[in-house]
Amino acid sequence: MLFAGGTHAHHLDHSGHPHLFSNCLPEVDPLAYRLIYGNAPNYPKKARQNSIEGTLVVELTIKEDGSVHNPTIIWSDTTDKIYPDIFHEAALKAVKEWRYQPAKDPFGKPLESKGILGQVSFLLEGYEDTLNLGNHDALFARLTEQLNRNKREKSINQINNILAENRLTKVQRASYLYLKAMYLYKGSSPEGEIKNLLIESKTNYETEEFMSVNGYKLHSFAGILLGQMYLNESDWNNAAFELETALRAAREASIQSERFFTTYIQLGIAHYNLQNWCEAYSSWDNAQNLGKKHGLSLPNDLKEPIKFAKSKSN
């Protein structure tokens, strides 16, 4: 992932997303193309001044000399629909300057590679936890502020009334479903009820092949709580999937937070029980590195599992 000036860029795999632990992938094909130079684009002044964020997917061709040919925006999303193309020029300008080691045939002859996908995201520092909900921004913020208060019944009733509206956009509905799940979680409601709300929330922001800025941020919040629900049920496969997808969404949205310390620990536990040794060790290693930044330490009872996972992953 390449970072510069509030933007980042990366390549997508066949699922439309990069891997969380690239070191745990099978050995890279020596004949495949490889990015050797690719600075992220500059943040457009108008977008920064208006606090607009966005993400785009670019399709490109890699020529035999490693240069980029005919980059084309095939999908884009911004947090302000008045400016749907505000990032296009900056993204394309940057992508045209990317350079690759081209793919090769078995005899070492460089090949042209078509249909390569890259994602470019424009994200503002300080907006990592901010959802853009249009005319619901103020109401959602107020209900979020009330989350830690003792009397929550009134707020939950208000959320239920909002969810009964037919005028909500998908991302607004997803956000309120997540917020209701958080209210129930704080109130120690049955985990099954919370999990159903989170799953329903996902259906509203994961309907597209590529995820919007709001979708990335929502998944970084809701996916972690959903993964925790599965972890409590010892459903290791679903726990690993949700936690890893949530952490990947947070990484793609440049969301940095100490709350992911526990998430990496939980992901390691899920992968350990699945005997995915490399992923388990990498999860705990990420937790340890994040913990150092925030003065947090791994539990002592993880010392032996970490040592074992490391030995098996080697």
N, C-alpha and C positions, 0 to 999 in steps of 0.2 A: 504494500500500500504506500502511496506517495503523498506526502503532506507538504503544503505550501500555501501560505496566505489564506487560511480558512477553507481550503478546498482539498479534496483528495481524489485519487483515481486508482482503479484496479481492474484486473481482468475477471471475467465471469466464467464459471464452469458451465456445464450443460444444464444445470438446474437454475442458472441465473444468479448464483451467489458464489463468492469466493469461499475457500475452506478456512476454518478457524485455526486448525493446526496443520499447516502445510508440511511441517517436518514429519508428520505421521503418514503422509501419502506414499504410495509406492514410488520407487525410484523414477525420476523424471526421464522421459524418453530423450536420449541425446540427439535424436534427429528432429525433435519438435522445435517450433519457433520459441524464442525467449526474448522478453523485453530487456534491453540493455540501457535504455535511456528514455525517461518519460516524466518530465516535470509536470506537476499539476498546474492548472490554469490560474490566471489572476482573477480575483473576485471583482466583478463589475461594480463600479462606483455607485451607480444608481441602485443596484440590488442591495449593497451594503447600507446605503443611506436609508433605504426603506425597509430594512430588516427582512429581506426576502431570502429564503433558502430554496434549494432545488436539487434535483438529481436527474441525470440523463443517461441513456444508454446509446453508445455509438457503435455502429457496424463499420468495419474497415477491412481493407486488403493489405496484406504485407507483401511487398514486392521482393524479387530475388536479391536485391541489394540491401534489404532490411528496412527500406523506407515505407512510409504509410501512404496509401493511395485511396482517394475517394472516401474519406470518412463521412458518414451520414448519420444524423440523429434519427433513430428509429423509435424512440420513446422518451418522454420527458415529463416532469412534474415540478411545479413550483408551489410555494405556500401562498402566493398571491396570483389568482387566476387572471387578473388584469394584465399581467406580464408573463404570458406563457412561454415566450421565446427569449427572455432576458438573458439566459445563460448560454444560448446556442453559439453565438459568435466566439465567446471566450473559450468554450469547450473545444470547438472545432479547431481554433487556432493552436491550442496546446497539443491536441492529438496529432495534427499534421507534423509536429516536430518530434514525435516519438520515434525511436529507432530500435530495431530488433536484430537479433541474430536469426536469420531466416530458417525455415524448415529445410531439411535436406532429404534427398532420396538415399537409398542404401549405399550408393556409390559416392556420396558426399556432394552431389550437385545441388545448389540452392533451388528451392521451390517457391512458387507464389502460393500464399495462403489467403483464401477468401472467406468472408462471413465471420470474421473474428469480432467478438463482442468485448467492449470495455465500458466500464461505468465511471462517470465523473460526477462527484457530489460537491455542492456548495453549501457549507454549513457554518454558522456563526458561533464564535466562542461566547459562552454565556447563555445560549439558547438551547443547550443540550436537553433540558427537561421541559421545554416549552412546546405545547401543541398548538397548531393554528386551526381554530375551530370557527372562524368567521364570526357571525353574530352571537355565538355561544361562548366566546372567549371570557368575558367578564363573569358570566354565571358559572361556568366550569371552574374558574379560578376561585370563586367564592366558596363553592361546594368543596373544593379540594382543601381550602384553608380550614374548613370545619371538620375535616376528617378525624383529627386527633382530640376533638371535644367529647365530653362524656355523653351528652344527649345527641344521639345520631338518628333517632327514629324519624324526626321531622325531615332531616336531609334525605334519608332513604325514600320517604314518601314523595319528596319533591323530584328525586331522580326517577322514580317509577312513573310519575306524571309526565316527565319529559320523554321517557322512553315510549310512552303511549302515543306520542305525537307521530304523525305520518310525514312531517316535513323535514325530519332529520336527514342529513347526508350520512353516508356509510361510515365515514371517519368520526362524525359526531356521535352516532349510535355506538360505535366501537368504544369510544372514549367513556361514555356514560356507563356502559356495561362493565368496563374495567373499574371505573370509580365505584360502582355499586359493589363489585366483588371486593374491593379494598375495604369498604365500610363493613361488609359482612365478616371479612377476615379480622378486622380490628375488634369486632364484636364476638369473636369466637363462634361463628355460625358453623354448621356442618360443612366439611370440606367438599362433599359432593355438590352442594348448592353453589359454592364458590367456583369449583372447577367448571360446572356447566355454564356459568356466566362468562368465564374466561374463554371457553371454547366458542361460545356464541360471539364474543367480541372478535375473535380471530376471523370468523367467517366474513366479517365486514371490512377487514383491512388486508386480507390475504387472497383477494379474488383475482388479482392481476398477476401476470407473469413477472413483472418487475414491481418492486415495492416503492411507494411514495415516501417522502421525508416523514410525514406523520406516521405512516405505517412502520417505518424503521423504529421510530421513537416509541410507539405503542408496544411493539413487540419486545423492545428492550425492557419495558416495565412489566407488561402482562405475562410475557413468556416465562420470566423468572418465577413469578408466583405460581403459574400453572405447572412448571417443572417441579417446584417444591411439593405441590399436591401429589404428583406422580411419584416423587421420591418417598413420600410418607407411605405410599401404597406399595413400595418396593417394585414398582413398575419401571424397571431400569431403562428399558428401551425408550419409552415415551419421555421419561425424565431426562435422559441424555439428549434426545432430539430437541425438546423444548428449551432446555438450558443452553445448549450449544447454539441453537438458532437465535435465542435472545441475546447471547453474548456477541454473536456475529453481527446482529442488527445494531447493537450498541457500538461495536467497533466501526461499522460502516457509517454510522451517524456521528462518529467522533465523540461519543458520550463516555467520559471518564469519571468514575465514581468509586469510592471505597465500598459501596454496597455490593460491587461485583466480587469482592474478596470472598464472601460467603458463597456466592454463586459458583465461582471456580472450584471451591472445595466440594460443593454438592455435585458438580459435574464430574469431578474426579471420582467421587464415591460411585456414581452411576456407571461410569466407564470401568471402574475396577471390578464391579460385580458382573459386568459383561465380559470381563477378561480382555478388554481393549487396553493393553498395558501402556502403549505409547500415549494414547489420549488421556489416560488416567494420570500418568506422570506429568504430561504437559499441562494438564489442568491445575494440578497442585503446584507446579513450578510457577505458573502464572499467578496463582494465589499468593505464593510466597513473595514474588517480585512486587505485586501490588501492595501486599502487607507492609513491606519495607518502606513504602512511600507514606503510609498512614499510621505507622507505629503499631501494626497488628501482627500477631504471631499465629502460626498454624497450631492446631491442637496437638498435644504430645502423642496422643494415640494414633496419629497418622504417620509417625516416624517410620515404623516398620513397613506399613503398606507402601509408602513412598519409595523406600529402599527396594522393596520387592518389585514394584512396578517398573522402576528404573532398570533393574537387572534384567527383567523380562523384555523390556522395550529395546534393549541393546542387542 
